[in-house]
Amino acid sequence: MNLSNNVKIVVSVSECHVDVVRDAIGKAGAGKIGNCDYCSFSIKGIGRFKPGEGAHPAIGEVGKFEAVPYRG
């Protein structure tokens, strides 16, 4: 195995879209490890962001850091 050909992709997505995104990534050929396809790892956490000028955030204010905990 040539390790220089391996790439790790990290994607943040709303929980309601996880399966759709995972399926699209797998169909595109990503997520292969050995003889397994559609490999992925999921974790729930805290989303952090700072809306910039011109943003219209649903949560938080432009120019201020925001942290949104997982809501399950």
N, C-alpha and C positions, 0 to 999 in steps of 0.2 A: 504494500500500500504506500503510495506517495502522499505523505501528509501535506505537502504543499497544495494539493488539490482539494483539501477539505476546507469548508467554510462554515462558520456558525452564524446563523441569522437569528436575531432577536426581534420579536414583533410584539407590540402592545396592542391589544384589541379588546373591545367590550365583550363581556362574557356571552352575550346573546349572539355574537358573530364568530365565536371560536371555531365551531365545526365547519362553517362555510370557508373561513380563511385556511384552516388546516387542510381541508379537501382541495382547495385551489392550489396551495403550495405543493401538496403531494402530487397532484395531477401535472404540475409543471416540472416534476422530477426532483424536487428537494425533499429532504427528510429520509434519505437513504443511508443506512448504516449496515454494512455487510450485505446480507441477503434479506434485510428487512426494509420495507417501504413505509412512508407516512410516519416516520419517527418524530416525536415531539416531546416536549416537557412543559407542563403548565404549573403556574404558581399564582396565588392571589396575593396582592400587596396593596401598597399605597401609591396612588398616582400623584405625581408632583409636576407642577408646571408654573410658568410665569407668562400670562397673556401679554403679547406685545401690542404696540400701537396698531390700530386698525382692527384689532381682534374684538369679537363680541362674545365674550365667555358666558356660558350658561351658569358657570360657578366661578366665583372670584371676581377680581377687578384687574383692569389693565395695569401693568407695571408692578403688581404685587404677587409674591410667591403664594401658591396655594397647595394644599395637601388634601387629597380626598381618599379616605380609607375605603377598603373593599366593603361593599354593601351586598350581603348575600341573602 
